[in-house]
Amino acid sequence: MTMKKKKDKIPHLFGKVMVVWCVLCGTAFSFLALRILSRTGNDPSALLGIILAFFGGELALMFGRDALSGKSKGDDSDES
């Protein structure tokens, strides 16, 4: 099976990968911020806030693009 066929079988692959990427990076940077705090005693909350705001902004832009695109999803509609 070719890569194109595999990719076509998973709907919204890019969005799913981006969400997982943002969550993993946020988790890793939170761990590093806690490590900085435990080793040096300095408060890394400003650094962590900026990093998490960047990844949260990425997710918000993806959500906003999908929400404001105006396309209705036929499978998800609950019209009876």
N, CA, C and O of each residue as an XYZ file, in Angstrom:
320
protein
N       0.848     -1.164      0.000
C       0.000      0.000      0.000
C       0.906      1.243      0.000
O       1.861      1.335      0.770
N       0.588      2.159     -0.853
C       1.422      3.350     -0.960
C       1.116      4.330      0.166
O       0.093      4.231      0.843
N       2.029      5.275      0.346
C       1.861      6.261      1.408
C       0.648      7.147      1.148
O      -0.028      7.553      2.093
N       0.363      7.452     -0.106
C      -0.782      8.291     -0.462
C      -2.085      7.621     -0.042
O      -2.977      8.284      0.487
N      -2.205      6.328     -0.269
C      -3.419      5.607      0.109
C      -3.573      5.552      1.624
O      -4.681      5.677      2.144
N      -2.453      5.362      2.336
C      -2.518      5.337      3.794
C      -2.946      6.692      4.335
O      -3.751      6.773      5.263
N      -2.404      7.754      3.750
C      -2.717      9.096      4.222
C      -4.172      9.442      3.956
O      -4.796     10.123      4.770
N      -4.723      8.996      2.849
C      -6.104      9.295      2.496
C      -7.103      8.555      3.384
O      -8.256      8.973      3.497
N      -6.679      7.467      4.012
C      -7.588      6.704      4.859
C      -7.849      7.395      6.200
O      -8.867      7.131      6.840
N      -6.941      8.275      6.633
C      -7.094      8.946      7.929
C      -7.576     10.368      7.674
O      -6.814     11.194      7.172
N      -8.844     10.672      8.015
C      -9.337     12.029      7.786
C      -8.728     13.018      8.777
O      -8.541     12.695      9.950
N      -8.425     14.203      8.306
C      -7.892     15.301      9.121
C      -6.586     14.915      9.806
O      -6.383     15.209     10.984
N      -5.708     14.258      9.065
C      -4.453     13.774      9.633
C      -3.594     14.935     10.133
O      -3.018     14.849     11.217
N      -3.500     16.018      9.360
C      -2.660     17.142      9.759
C      -3.146     17.749     11.077
O      -2.339     18.040     11.959
N      -4.435     17.936     11.213
C      -4.978     18.509     12.438
C      -4.717     17.628     13.646
O      -4.379     18.120     14.723
N      -4.872     16.339     13.464
C      -4.635     15.407     14.567
C      -3.170     15.400     14.980
O      -2.848     15.375     16.168
N      -2.289     15.423     13.991
C      -0.858     15.435     14.292
C      -0.472     16.735     14.984
O       0.339     16.716     15.910
N      -1.028     17.856     14.563
C      -0.710     19.145     15.182
C      -1.198     19.206     16.624
O      -0.502     19.752     17.480
N      -2.365     18.664     16.910
C      -2.864     18.651     18.288
C      -1.952     17.805     19.167
O      -1.603     18.219     20.272
N      -1.567     16.641     18.697
C      -0.675     15.776     19.474
C       0.673     16.468     19.671
O       1.240     16.419     20.763
N       1.192     17.113     18.620
C       2.469     17.818     18.702
C       2.409     18.929     19.755
O       3.318     19.047     20.578
N       1.356     19.736     19.738
C       1.229     20.845     20.689
C       1.101     20.334     22.117
O       1.682     20.917     23.033
N       0.355     19.261     22.322
C       0.202     18.705     23.671
C       1.525     18.123     24.153
O       1.894     18.322     25.310
N       2.245     17.411     23.295
C       3.527     16.845     23.691
C       4.554     17.926     24.000
O       5.287     17.816     24.982
N       4.616     18.959     23.183
C       5.570     20.043     23.433
C       5.214     20.790     24.709
O       6.102     21.138     25.487
N       3.941     21.040     24.933
C       3.521     21.698     26.163
C       3.873     20.877     27.387
O       4.306     21.427     28.400
N       3.694     19.576     27.305
C       4.039     18.689     28.416
C       5.544     18.673     28.657
O       5.995     18.728     29.801
N       6.317     18.599     27.579
C       7.780     18.574     27.716
C       8.298     19.885     28.306
O       9.167     19.866     29.178
N       7.781     21.014     27.846
C       8.242     22.291     28.376
C       7.790     22.502     29.815
O       8.488     23.159     30.587
N       6.644     21.960     30.187
C       6.208     22.034     31.585
C       7.156     21.230     32.470
O       7.511     21.662     33.567
N       7.558     20.071     31.989
C       8.521     19.256     32.736
C       9.846     19.999     32.885
O      10.438     20.010     33.964
N      10.313     20.626     31.791
C      11.572     21.365     31.867
C      11.467     22.572     32.797
O      12.425     22.906     33.495
N      10.312     23.221     32.806
C      10.123     24.354     33.718
C      10.165     23.891     35.174
O      10.744     24.568     36.024
N       9.561     22.756     35.460
C       9.630     22.218     36.824
C      11.057     21.821     37.186
O      11.470     21.956     38.338
N      11.794     21.340     36.221
C      13.193     20.985     36.461
C      14.034     22.222     36.747
O      14.892     22.203     37.630
N      13.788     23.305     35.997
C      14.493     24.563     36.258
C      14.174     25.045     37.671
O      15.060     25.478     38.407
N      12.896     24.962     38.035
C      12.484     25.410     39.363
C      13.150     24.596     40.464
O      13.600     25.156     41.464
N      13.217     23.277     40.288
C      13.781     22.433     41.342
C      15.300     22.561     41.440
O      15.855     22.430     42.531
N      15.975     22.813     40.328
C      17.438     22.876     40.366
C      17.977     24.244     40.738
O      18.966     24.343     41.464
N      17.338     25.305     40.249
C      17.885     26.635     40.490
C      17.087     27.434     41.511
O      17.627     28.345     42.138
N      15.831     27.113     41.685
C      14.994     27.880     42.583
C      14.382     29.102     41.920
O      13.569     29.796     42.531
N      14.761     29.373     40.676
C      14.183     30.501     39.936
C      12.815     30.124     39.409
O      12.575     28.981     39.021
N      11.925     31.097     39.399
C      10.555     30.851     38.938
C      10.481     30.988     37.415
O      10.649     32.092     36.897
N      10.233     29.899     36.689
C      10.183     29.967     35.227
C       8.768     30.195     34.693
O       8.474     29.814     33.560
N       7.891     30.805     35.484
C       6.494     30.913     35.066
C       6.328     31.804     33.838
O       5.464     31.531     33.004
N       7.132     32.864     33.702
C       7.017     33.733     32.534
C       7.422     32.978     31.266
O       6.747     33.067     30.241
N       8.514     32.247     31.343
C       8.959     31.454     30.193
C       7.930     30.399     29.820
O       7.617     30.212     28.644
N       7.410     29.718     30.817
C       6.409     28.689     30.567
C       5.130     29.287     30.003
O       4.501     28.696     29.126
N       4.743     30.450     30.498
C       3.544     31.119     29.984
C       3.672     31.478     28.524
O       2.723     31.302     27.759
N       4.830     31.978     28.118
C       5.036     32.346     26.713
C       5.019     31.108     25.830
O       4.398     31.110     24.767
N       5.692     30.060     26.262
C       5.751     28.831     25.455
C       4.366     28.208     25.323
O       3.963     27.818     24.227
N       3.638     28.112     26.426
C       2.304     27.506     26.366
C       1.327     28.391     25.609
O       0.407     27.885     24.966
N       1.512     29.706     25.675
C       0.664     30.607     24.891
C       0.904     30.413     23.395
O      -0.032     30.501     22.600
N       2.145     30.150     23.011
C       2.441     29.899     21.596
C       1.721     28.651     21.102
O       1.066     28.683     20.060
N       1.840     27.551     21.843
C       1.199     26.317     21.400
C      -0.322     26.394     21.536
O      -1.044     25.824     20.719
N      -0.809     27.089     22.552
C      -2.250     27.300     22.677
C      -2.775     28.172     21.546
O      -3.883     27.958     21.055
N      -1.985     29.148     21.134
C      -2.365     29.989     19.996
C      -2.426     29.197     18.707
O      -3.308     29.420     17.877
N      -1.494     28.272     18.534
C      -1.530     27.397     17.357
C      -2.834     26.608     17.320
O      -3.484     26.516     16.278
N      -3.210     26.042     18.459
C      -4.449     25.271     18.513
C      -5.666     26.166     18.314
O      -6.636     25.758     17.675
N      -5.625     27.381     18.854
C      -6.744     28.309     18.675
C      -6.884     28.738     17.219
O      -8.000     28.880     16.720
N      -5.772     28.943     16.541
C      -5.833     29.290     15.114
C      -6.407     28.147     14.286
O      -7.192     28.374     13.366
N      -6.016     26.927     14.611
C      -6.562     25.777     13.881
C      -8.057     25.654     14.128
O      -8.819     25.391     13.197
N      -8.489     25.844     15.384
C      -9.913     25.764     15.702
C     -10.677     26.889     15.021
O     -11.748     26.666     14.457
N     -10.131     28.090     15.074
C     -10.800     29.238     14.452
C     -10.941     29.080     12.953
O     -11.968     29.438     12.377
N      -9.915     28.547     12.327
C      -9.987     28.323     10.881
C     -11.107     27.339     10.542
O     -11.853     27.545      9.585
N     -11.219     26.281     11.325
C     -12.261     25.288     11.062
C     -13.647     25.813     11.433
O     -14.622     25.547     10.731
N     -13.730     26.551     12.526
C     -15.035     27.034     12.984
C     -15.582     28.131     12.078
O     -16.791     28.208     11.856
N     -14.706     28.974     11.558
C     -15.152     30.103     10.751
C     -15.126     29.836      9.250
O     -15.410     30.731      8.454
N     -14.789     28.616      8.862
C     -14.686     28.322      7.432
C     -16.046     28.311      6.746
O     -16.126     28.495      5.531
N     -17.104     28.100      7.502
C     -18.445     28.113      6.932
C     -18.864     26.798      6.316
O     -19.990     26.673      5.832
N     -18.000     25.835      6.324
C     -18.351     24.522      5.783
C     -19.120     23.737      6.833
O     -18.700     23.646      7.987
N     -20.241     23.177      6.427
C     -20.995     22.345      7.362
C     -20.587     20.896      7.165
O     -20.313     20.457      6.048
N     -20.552     20.178      8.246
C     -20.165     18.765      8.180
C     -21.433     17.940      8.087
O     -22.250     17.958      9.008
N     -21.607     17.236      7.022
C     -22.820     16.462      6.804
C     -22.967     15.301      7.749
O     -24.084     14.944      8.126
N     -21.843     14.694      8.145
C     -21.916     13.532      9.031
C     -22.234     13.929     10.466
O     -22.850     13.152     11.195
N     -21.827     15.118     10.882
C     -21.981     15.516     12.277
C     -23.285     16.262     12.538
O     -23.591     16.561     13.692
N     -24.052     16.567     11.511
C     -25.274     17.338     11.734
C     -26.309     16.456     12.407
O     -26.389     15.257     12.141
N     -27.097     17.055     13.276
C     -28.058     16.322     14.084
C     -29.467     16.752     13.696
O     -30.317     16.945     14.565
N     -29.718     16.902     12.422
C     -31.024     17.348     11.959
C     -31.973     16.174     11.840
O     -31.680     15.208     11.135
N     -33.103     16.243     12.519
C     -34.081     15.145     12.461
C     -35.392     15.630     11.907
O     -36.336     14.850     11.784
